[in-house]
């Protein structure tokens, strides 16, 4: 199955949204702002078009997204009655194993499917695959589908949700995926009365004091560097999370504290995982692909934003493995 063979168009995606009536929307595990924004927007849009629709999320929704969350989001997968649905949409999910389907077997799901994504490593696993790696966010692709005439009106609430997804995947229009096209799309959403002020305030200017103290202690006592300062990372000790009673699902922007360090070109957050150490990586230089590192470490993502899993028993070994892979990227040029 190749991406080109199964690739579809924006117009076809809009047609599918008009054609079917009972939708299940699924995003990826540990959903981020783009997954929430695009998922919530699609849920609201399809309901406005008179469709029956559910959005399946893998876990409790982080506090920062509570103001944007529509009613009727499912936070579990077991017990789904497939007879209630005639179509499934996968959002922002590059491969089936990352889909928020709990322990359900992807291959046994008896529904036609549409896969909408902007990750370059998407494996085109659905019946129809709308894959646009040049898009800044899946929310941007959803906006293009809506503009193509998918059956409803883009209300100010829907426009705000799409803006949420775009803002979070562009880092507030600071990241290198901020293209002229996405800026034009954001302007169109503003013209549709997207509440940009609310999005920015909730995403960037509403951090609890305990979370700021948690971040301050990480910077003061757990910041590490290697490769002459070109690599910087935090290991997040479980005890520190408990000390400040922080839910790590509410720390989506934590890695930006590392990205702000002058001279650091690749930055990483490391956390304990039952199989080793989970890593989230960002690159500040397009020449240095963290996506290539992630694909070697049981993960994937974009070239400048990716995640993986280092399967080893000790933090010292995990850090050695991380440094070795990063050195390989630096030395390749």
C-alpha positions in Angstrom: 0.0 0.0 0.0 1.7 3.2 -1.1 0.8 6.8 -0.2 0.3 7.8 -3.9 -1.9 4.8 -4.7 -4.4 5.6 -2.0 -4.2 9.4 -1.9 -7.4 11.3 -2.3 -8.3 15.0 -2.9 -9.8 17.7 -0.8 -12.9 17.6 -3.0 -13.3 13.9 -2.5 -13.0 14.3 1.2 -15.7 16.9 1.2 -17.9 14.6 -0.9 -17.4 11.8 1.7 -18.5 14.1 4.5 -21.6 14.9 2.6 -22.3 11.2 1.6 -22.1 9.4 4.9 -24.3 10.1 8.0 -22.9 8.3 11.1 -19.3 9.2 11.8 -16.7 8.1 14.4 -13.7 10.5 14.6 -10.4 9.1 16.0 -7.2 11.0 16.7 -3.8 9.8 18.0 -2.7 8.8 21.5 -1.6 11.7 23.7 -3.5 14.2 21.5 -2.0 17.7 21.1 -3.5 21.1 20.2 -3.9 20.2 16.5 -5.6 16.9 17.3 -8.0 18.6 19.6 -8.6 21.6 17.4 -9.2 19.6 14.2 -11.2 16.9 16.0 -13.5 19.4 17.9 -14.0 21.4 14.7 -14.9 18.4 12.6 -17.3 17.2 15.3 -19.1 20.5 15.5 -19.2 20.9 11.7 -20.7 17.5 11.0 -23.3 17.9 13.7 -24.2 21.2 12.2 -24.6 19.4 8.9 -27.2 17.1 10.6 -24.9 14.1 11.0 -24.6 11.7 13.9 -21.0 11.9 15.1 -18.8 10.9 18.0 -15.2 11.9 18.7 -13.1 9.2 20.4 -10.3 10.5 22.7 -7.9 8.2 24.6 -7.9 9.8 28.0 -9.1 12.8 30.0 -8.9 16.1 28.2 -6.2 18.4 29.5 -7.4 21.4 31.5 -6.1 24.0 29.0 -8.5 22.6 26.4 -11.6 22.5 28.6 -13.0 25.7 27.3 -12.9 24.4 23.8 -14.3 20.9 24.4 -17.8 20.2 22.9 -20.1 17.8 24.5 -20.2 14.2 23.5 -16.5 13.3 23.3 -15.8 9.7 24.2 -12.7 9.0 26.3 -12.7 5.2 25.9 -12.8 2.7 23.1 -14.0 -0.5 24.6 -17.7 -1.2 24.1 -18.1 0.7 20.9 -21.1 -0.5 18.9 -20.0 -0.4 15.3 -23.6 -0.6 14.2 -23.9 3.1 15.2 -21.4 4.2 12.6 -21.0 4.0 8.8 -17.7 5.8 8.4 -14.5 6.4 10.5 -12.2 9.4 10.1 -8.6 9.3 11.4 -7.1 12.7 12.2 -3.5 13.7 12.6 -2.5 10.0 13.0 0.3 8.8 10.8 -0.1 5.0 11.5 -2.7 2.7 13.0 -0.7 1.8 16.0 -0.8 5.5 17.1 -4.6 5.7 16.8 -6.5 6.2 20.1 -8.4 2.9 19.8 -7.4 1.4 23.1 -6.9 -2.4 22.6 -9.2 -2.6 19.6 -7.7 -4.3 16.5 -7.5 -1.8 13.7 -7.8 -4.5 11.0 -11.1 -5.7 12.4 -12.9 -2.3 12.3 -15.7 -2.9 9.8 -16.0 0.6 8.4 -14.9 2.6 5.3 -12.3 5.1 6.4 -10.7 8.5 5.6 -7.2 9.4 6.9 -6.5 13.2 7.1 -3.0 14.2 8.1 0.0 16.4 7.5 2.8 14.1 8.9 5.3 13.2 6.3 5.6 9.6 7.5 1.9 8.8 7.2 1.6 5.2 5.7 -1.7 5.8 3.9 -3.5 3.0 5.8 -7.2 4.1 5.2 -9.5 3.5 2.2 -9.1 7.2 1.4 -6.0 9.2 2.4 -5.9 13.0 2.3 -2.2 13.6 3.1 -0.7 17.1 2.7 2.8 17.2 4.4 3.1 20.8 3.4 0.2 21.8 5.5 1.1 23.4 8.9 -1.5 21.5 10.7 -4.3 18.9 10.2 -6.7 21.7 11.2 -5.5 23.6 8.1 -6.5 20.7 5.9 -9.9 20.4 7.7 -10.4 24.1 6.9 -9.7 23.5 3.2 -12.2 20.6 3.2 -14.9 22.8 4.8 -14.2 25.5 2.2 -14.7 22.9 -0.6 -18.3 22.6 0.5 -18.6 19.7 2.9 -22.2 20.4 3.9 -22.4 23.1 6.6 -21.4 26.6 7.5 -18.1 27.6 9.2 -19.4 29.2 12.4 -17.3 31.5 14.6 -17.0 28.6 17.1 -15.7 26.2 14.4 -13.4 28.9 13.1 -12.0 29.3 16.6 -11.3 25.5 16.9 -9.5 25.5 13.6 -7.5 28.5 14.7 -6.6 26.6 17.9 -5.2 23.7 15.9 -3.2 25.9 13.6 -1.9 28.1 16.4 -0.6 25.1 18.4 1.1 23.3 15.6 2.8 26.5 14.4 3.8 27.6 18.0 1.8 30.7 17.7 3.1 31.2 14.1 6.8 31.0 15.3 7.8 27.7 13.9 9.3 27.0 10.5 6.1 25.5 9.2 4.5 29.0 9.3 4.0 29.4 5.5 2.4 32.3 3.6 -0.5 29.9 2.9 -1.2 29.1 6.5 -1.1 32.8 7.3 -3.7 33.5 4.6 -5.8 30.7 6.0 -5.5 32.1 9.5 -6.6 35.5 8.1 -9.6 33.9 6.6 -10.5 32.3 9.9 -10.2 35.8 11.6 -12.6 37.1 8.9 -15.0 34.3 10.0 -14.8 35.6 13.5 -12.4 33.1 15.1 -11.7 34.2 18.7 -8.0 34.5 18.3 -7.7 36.4 21.6 -9.3 33.6 23.5 -7.1 31.0 21.8 -3.9 32.8 22.6 -4.8 33.6 26.2 -5.8 30.0 27.0 -2.8 28.4 25.2 0.0 30.8 26.2 -1.1 33.1 29.1 -3.0 30.9 31.5 -0.4 28.7 33.2 -0.9 27.6 36.8 1.6 28.8 39.3 2.5 25.2 40.3 3.4 24.4 36.6 5.7 27.5 36.4 7.4 26.4 39.6 7.8 22.9 38.2 9.4 24.3 35.0 11.7 26.6 37.1 13.0 23.6 39.1 13.5 21.6 35.9 15.6 24.4 34.4 17.5 25.0 37.6 18.3 21.3 38.5 17.6 19.0 35.6 18.8 20.7 32.5 21.6 18.8 30.7 23.7 19.6 27.7 26.0 17.7 25.3 27.6 18.2 21.9 29.1 21.5 23.0 25.7 22.8 24.0 24.0 22.0 20.7 21.9 19.3 22.4 19.9 20.3 25.5 17.4 18.1 27.4 15.4 17.6 30.5 14.8 14.3 32.2 11.5 14.7 34.1 11.8 12.8 37.5 8.5 11.3 38.6 9.1 12.7 42.1 9.1 16.3 40.7 5.8 15.7 39.0 4.4 14.5 42.3 5.9 17.4 44.2 4.1 20.0 42.1 1.0 17.8 41.4 1.5 18.4 37.7 -0.4 16.5 35.0 2.1 16.0 32.2 -0.8 16.2 29.7 -1.0 19.9 30.7 2.6 20.7 29.9 2.4 20.6 26.1 4.6 23.8 25.8 7.2 22.7 28.3 9.8 21.9 25.5 9.7 25.6 24.5 11.8 26.4 27.6 14.5 24.3 26.0 14.0 25.6 22.5 14.7 29.1 23.8 18.2 28.3 24.9 20.8 30.1 22.7 23.1 27.7 21.0 20.9 24.6 21.4 19.9 23.2 18.0 18.2 20.0 19.1 16.2 19.8 22.4 14.6 16.9 24.1 12.3 16.0 27.0 12.7 12.5 28.5 10.2 10.8 30.7 9.9 7.4 32.2 7.9 4.8 30.3 7.0 1.2 31.1 9.3 0.1 28.3 12.1 2.6 28.8 12.1 6.3 28.3 9.8 8.3 26.1 11.4 11.3 24.3 9.9 14.4 22.6 12.3 16.2 20.3 12.5 19.5 18.5 15.0 20.8 16.0 15.7 24.5 15.6 17.6 24.0 12.3 16.0 22.4 9.2 19.3 20.8 8.4 19.1 18.6 11.5 16.2 16.1 11.4 14.8 14.8 14.7 12.3 12.9 12.6 15.1 10.7 11.4 16.2 10.1 15.0 12.6 9.3 16.0 12.2 6.7 13.3 15.2 4.8 14.6 13.9 5.0 18.1 10.5 3.4 17.8 8.7 6.6 16.9 8.1 9.2 14.1 6.8 12.6 13.4 7.9 15.7 11.5 11.5 16.4 10.6 11.7 19.2 13.1 9.2 17.9 15.7 9.1 14.2 16.6 8.9 11.6 19.4 10.1 8.1 20.1 10.9 5.5 22.8 14.4 4.5 24.0 14.0 0.9 25.2 16.6 0.6 28.0 16.5 0.1 31.7 18.5 3.0 33.0 18.5 6.7 32.4 22.3 6.8 31.9 22.0 4.3 29.0 19.0 6.2 27.5 21.0 9.4 27.6 24.0 7.7 25.9 21.8 6.4 23.2 20.2 9.8 22.7 23.5 11.6 22.5 24.9 9.0 20.0 21.9 9.5 17.6 22.1 13.3 17.9 25.8 13.3 17.3 25.1 11.2 14.2 22.8 13.9 12.9 25.2 16.7 13.6 28.2 14.8 12.1 26.3 13.9 8.9 26.7 17.4 7.5 
